[in-house]
Amino acid sequence: MADAGRSVVVLSELKALGVCLDIDDFGTGYSSLSRLQGFPVDALKIDRAFISRIDTDPETHEIVRIIVMLAHGLRLKVVAEGVETPRQADMLKRLAAKWLKATCTLSPPQLKQSNNS
């Protein structure tokens, strides 16, 4: 998105048509805090690189916690990508990340068990 001004116009036009807009892989690459203020987005998708370490690295857990708080403060949905274990799902649920995108390693019964706790 080299031309941010033009991007805002195009994204706003899409939004007016009813298209939902998400920032994918938030926290990596070109996603930045300045984009949140200018772009008409609906959700932040937290990159799987953070989710894969949320239950083993306290600093990563804190980063994810802050991303969730930021998104909620801006009235955005949060999608956690690459949830692989019930423990990760539980931690994200406690952080109020309501949308989890699991990989194939987390079976439906494990997800159901996580949601009932």
Helices and strands as residue ranges (DSSP letters): H 4-16, E 22-26, H 33-38, E 43-46, H 48-51, H 58-73, E 77-83, H 86-94, E 99-102, H 108-116
